[in-house]
Amino acid sequence: MSADHALDRAEWIHRTELRLGLPDEASWQRAVEPHPWLVTAGNYYYATMHFGVMLAVLLWLFLRHRDRYSWARNTVVLTTAACLLIQFIPVAPPRMLPDNGFADLAAEYGQSVYGGAVGGVVADQLSAMPSVHVAWCVIVAVAVVRVARGPWRWLVVLHPLITVIVVVVTANHFWADGLVAVALLLVVYLVQYAVSGWSTAGDESSSSPAEEPDLLDARTPVGRP
């Protein structure tokens, strides 16, 4: 629970990923550094879209698909709570590992959403594992694809794809942070399915009621049985 080894844990994650053959996040960051507009866009996406898209989708569900709202809300609450439990063990983000080739691009561009550092480390930043950013963007995509109709709903898949790239190139998260977050989300989905089914109530209530049989057939003359 001590923050003393937060940097050591981050270095261990990075070494383990490289041993497992995962792409080096530092190389992805170096690929975008020569393009200031990409860096600026990535920093803004990280700072604004995390809450913005989630709030928009929850509001849409609450106003237009109330029967599905509780399913999405419970998913957000349970997944976030599971992530926060793990985050009690401090883990530094990649941007705090300059010796591993990472840079804090948000700070360099004056776009950091975090406060000033004390001794080079900010306590509330030591919660990189797992990534709530990744968990939430996947929740959003699943909710929109399941509830909305029409081919345009599949465009929402771009949100998790962009988010994963953004959190990596801005050095706010490792690949492992996102993988653990998605694993927790899958567990939450399984628990919800085991308890109440895969939004069964929402499917039933959103379907159109069966047509009642006509009590009087128009083809039957009045007065005849």
NORMOPE-V390976 format. One record per backbone hydrogen bond with DSSP energy under -0.5 kcal/mol. CO is the residue of the C=O (numbers start at 1). NH is the residue of the N-H. E is the energy in kcal/mol with one decimal. If there is no record, write none. Layout:
CO_NH_E + CO_NH_E
This chain:
2_5_-0.6 + 3_6_-1.5 + 5_9_-2.3 + 6_10_-1.7 + 6_92_-1.7 + 7_11_-2.4 + 8_12_-2.2 + 9_13_-2.3 + 10_14_-2.3 + 11_15_-2.6 + 12_16_-2.5 + 13_17_-2.4 + 14_18_-2.0 + 15_19_-2.1 + 16_20_-1.8 + 17_22_-2.4 + 18_21_-0.9 + 23_25_-0.5 + 24_27_-0.8 + 24_28_-1.2 + 25_29_-2.1 + 26_30_-2.2 + 27_31_-1.3 + 28_32_-0.9 + 29_32_-0.9 + 29_33_-1.5 + 30_34_-0.6 + 32_35_-2.2 + 34_36_-0.6 + 35_38_-0.9 + 35_39_-1.9 + 36_40_-2.8 + 37_41_-2.2 + 38_42_-2.5 + 39_43_-2.4 + 40_44_-2.2 + 41_45_-2.5 + 42_46_-2.4 + 43_47_-1.9 + 44_48_-2.3 + 45_49_-1.6 + 45_50_-0.6 + 48_52_-2.1 + 49_53_-1.9 + 49_54_-0.5 + 50_54_-0.8 + 51_55_-2.8 + 52_56_-2.0 + 53_57_-2.4 + 54_58_-2.5 + 55_59_-2.3 + 56_60_-2.2 + 57_61_-2.5 + 58_62_-2.4 + 59_63_-2.3 + 60_64_-2.6 + 60_65_-0.6 + 61_65_-1.5 + 65_68_-1.8 + 65_69_-0.9 + 66_69_-0.5 + 66_70_-0.7 + 68_72_-1.8 + 69_73_-3.0 + 70_74_-2.7 + 71_75_-1.7 + 72_76_-2.3 + 73_77_-2.6 + 74_78_-2.7 + 75_79_-2.3 + 76_80_-2.4 + 77_81_-2.3 + 78_82_-2.1 + 79_83_-2.3 + 80_84_-2.6 + 81_85_-1.9 + 82_86_-1.5 + 83_87_-2.1 + 85_88_-1.0 + 86_89_-2.0 + 88_90_-0.8 + 91_128_-2.0 + 93_96_-1.8 + 94_97_-2.5 + 97_100_-1.4 + 97_102_-1.5 + 98_101_-1.6 + 103_105_-1.4 + 104_108_-2.1 + 105_109_-2.0 + 106_111_-3.3 + 106_112_-0.9 + 107_110_-1.0 + 117_119_-0.5 + 118_121_-1.3 + 121_118_-1.5 + 121_123_-0.5 + 122_125_-1.6 + 123_126_-1.7 + 125_127_-1.3 + 126_91_-1.2 + 128_130_-0.5 + 130_132_-0.8 + 131_135_-1.9 + 132_136_-2.8 + 133_137_-2.0 + 134_138_-1.8 + 135_139_-2.0 + 136_140_-2.5 + 137_141_-2.0 + 138_142_-2.6 + 139_143_-2.5 + 140_144_-2.5 + 141_145_-2.4 + 142_146_-2.2 + 143_147_-2.1 + 144_148_-2.3 + 150_153_-1.2 + 151_154_-1.6 + 152_155_-1.8 + 153_156_-1.5 + 154_157_-1.5 + 155_158_-1.9 + 156_159_-1.5 + 156_160_-0.7 + 157_161_-1.5 + 158_162_-3.0 + 159_163_-2.6 + 160_164_-2.4 + 161_165_-1.8 + 162_166_-2.8 + 163_167_-2.8 + 164_168_-1.3 + 165_169_-2.8 + 166_170_-2.1 + 167_172_-1.9 + 167_173_-1.9 + 168_171_-1.4 + 171_95_-2.4 + 174_178_-1.1 + 175_179_-2.3 + 176_180_-2.5 + 177_131_-2.0 + 177_181_-1.5 + 178_182_-2.4 + 179_183_-2.1 + 180_184_-2.3 + 181_185_-2.1 + 182_186_-2.3 + 183_187_-1.9 + 184_188_-2.2 + 185_189_-2.4 + 186_190_-2.2 + 187_191_-2.4 + 188_192_-2.6 + 189_193_-2.5 + 190_194_-2.4 + 191_195_-2.1 + 192_196_-2.8 + 192_197_-0.6 + 193_197_-1.6 + 197_199_-2.2 + 199_203_-2.0 + 200_204_-2.3 + 201_205_-2.6 + 202_206_-1.7 + 203_207_-0.8 + 204_207_-0.5 + 217_220_-2.0 + 219_221_-0.6 + 221_224_-1.8
